[in-house]
Amino acid sequence: MPEQTHTSANASNVDKPVIALRLGRLVSTPGAIEAMTRNQLDPLVLLNRHRTGDWGELDEHDRAANDRAATEGGERVLSSYRLADGATVVWIITEADRSATTVLLPDEY
């Protein structure tokens, strides 16, 4: 079942769908928890960015794939965020069936 969307008409996102991604069960790896704690980051900040279609540091191909997956369903959704220390990257992956969303470090994949 597709996510809830509507079209945004503001100047920065003309005709870009506004995403409301279902996250399912939320889980995180110990490494991601430690990294976010070390960077004084509430994981809900990243989860909200992911849920609303801010995919973080992805190339245009991956952004477009996420937009399609979020609006049409059937594929997993991946976001990538660099933390305040400038070196640590956290991934958030929502499963294709929207049953779960995992916060993890790339080397924990």
Kinemage of the C-alpha trace (Angstrom):
@kinemage 1
@onewidth
@group {chain A} dominant
@subgroup {mainchain}
@vectorlist {calphas} color= white
{ca met a 1} P 0.000 0.000 0.000
{ca pro a 2} L 1.518 3.403 -0.979
{ca glu a 3} L 2.433 5.960 1.661
{ca gln a 4} L 0.358 9.072 2.192
{ca thr a 5} L 1.571 11.886 -0.038
{ca his a 6} L 0.499 15.228 -1.362
{ca thr a 7} L 2.221 17.655 -3.694
{ca ser a 8} L 4.243 20.558 -2.392
{ca ala a 9} L 4.228 23.757 -4.416
{ca asn a 10} L 6.785 25.813 -2.480
{ca ala a 11} L 9.683 27.428 -4.293
{ca ser a 12} L 12.319 24.888 -3.219
{ca asn a 13} L 10.330 21.704 -3.947
{ca val a 14} L 7.991 22.494 -6.807
{ca asp a 15} L 5.733 19.480 -7.436
{ca lys a 16} L 7.800 17.204 -5.158
{ca pro a 17} L 5.567 14.837 -3.207
{ca val a 18} L 5.508 15.357 0.533
{ca ile a 19} L 6.292 11.971 2.059
{ca ala a 20} L 4.737 10.413 5.162
{ca leu a 21} L 6.585 7.100 5.209
{ca arg a 22} L 5.297 4.343 7.511
{ca leu a 23} L 8.235 3.151 9.609
{ca gly a 24} L 6.907 -0.009 11.275
{ca arg a 25} L 8.884 -1.360 14.223
{ca leu a 26} L 11.882 0.839 15.100
{ca val a 27} L 15.216 -0.815 15.881
{ca ser a 28} L 18.799 0.387 16.158
{ca thr a 29} L 22.187 -1.246 16.355
{ca pro a 30} L 24.436 -0.616 19.363
{ca gly a 31} L 26.967 1.129 17.104
{ca ala a 32} L 24.396 3.611 15.828
{ca ile a 33} L 23.126 4.289 19.344
{ca glu a 34} L 26.686 4.942 20.571
{ca ala a 35} L 27.454 7.228 17.601
{ca met a 36} L 24.296 9.299 18.064
{ca thr a 37} L 24.927 9.546 21.823
{ca arg a 38} L 28.538 10.646 21.211
{ca asn a 39} L 27.235 13.303 18.779
{ca gln a 40} L 24.452 14.374 21.185
{ca leu a 41} L 21.808 13.606 18.567
{ca asp a 42} L 18.280 12.488 19.342
{ca pro a 43} L 17.532 9.621 16.911
{ca leu a 44} L 14.004 10.984 16.471
{ca val a 45} L 15.512 13.909 14.547
{ca leu a 46} L 16.930 11.545 11.908
{ca leu a 47} L 13.863 9.308 11.925
{ca asn a 48} L 11.629 12.308 11.246
{ca arg a 49} L 13.860 13.447 8.369
{ca his a 50} L 13.703 9.931 6.899
{ca arg a 51} L 9.927 9.627 7.437
{ca thr a 52} L 9.271 12.911 5.628
{ca gly a 53} L 11.477 12.283 2.575
{ca asp a 54} L 14.715 14.074 3.511
{ca trp a 55} L 17.044 11.272 2.425
{ca gly a 56} L 20.247 12.969 3.569
{ca glu a 57} L 23.454 12.478 1.591
{ca leu a 58} L 22.387 10.383 -1.408
{ca asp a 59} L 23.023 10.833 -5.113
{ca glu a 60} L 20.177 11.790 -7.440
{ca his a 61} L 19.652 8.193 -8.612
{ca asp a 62} L 19.159 6.939 -5.036
{ca arg a 63} L 16.958 9.925 -4.160
{ca ala a 64} L 14.709 9.201 -7.131
{ca ala a 65} L 14.546 5.505 -6.193
{ca asn a 66} L 13.541 6.456 -2.643
{ca asp a 67} L 10.878 8.868 -3.904
{ca arg a 68} L 9.408 6.112 -6.095
{ca ala a 69} L 9.553 3.552 -3.277
{ca ala a 70} L 7.912 5.942 -0.829
{ca thr a 71} L 5.069 6.904 -3.160
{ca glu a 72} L 4.526 3.610 -5.012
{ca gly a 73} L 5.665 1.057 -2.403
{ca gly a 74} L 7.324 -2.290 -2.996
{ca glu a 75} L 10.970 -1.335 -2.349
{ca arg a 76} L 13.080 -0.535 0.685
{ca val a 77} L 13.968 3.088 1.501
{ca leu a 78} L 17.496 4.115 2.556
{ca ser a 79} L 18.644 7.426 4.026
{ca ser a 80} L 22.222 8.413 4.865
{ca tyr a 81} L 23.115 11.132 7.362
{ca arg a 82} L 26.532 12.510 8.345
{ca leu a 83} L 26.676 13.334 12.053
{ca ala a 84} L 28.069 16.493 13.652
{ca asp a 85} L 31.570 15.026 14.103
{ca gly a 86} L 31.875 15.086 10.296
{ca ala a 87} L 33.190 11.522 10.112
{ca thr a 88} L 30.331 9.310 11.260
{ca val a 89} L 27.555 8.294 8.875
{ca val a 90} L 24.285 6.726 10.024
{ca trp a 91} L 21.962 4.851 7.698
{ca ile a 92} L 18.240 4.426 8.175
{ca ile a 93} L 16.579 1.629 6.217
{ca thr a 94} L 12.835 1.025 6.048
{ca glu a 95} L 11.933 -2.428 4.765
{ca ala a 96} L 9.949 -2.766 1.540
{ca asp a 97} L 6.906 -4.080 3.417
{ca arg a 98} L 7.196 -1.182 5.928
{ca ser a 99} L 7.291 -3.678 8.815
{ca ala a 100} L 10.481 -2.238 10.322
{ca thr a 101} L 12.963 0.605 10.169
{ca thr a 102} L 16.562 0.091 11.284
{ca val a 103} L 19.102 2.731 12.314
{ca leu a 104} L 22.642 1.468 11.777
{ca leu a 105} L 26.184 2.326 10.762
{ca pro a 106} L 27.151 1.410 7.180
{ca asp a 107} L 29.722 -1.148 8.379
{ca glu a 108} L 26.957 -2.902 10.354
{ca tyr a 109} L 24.937 -3.590 7.204
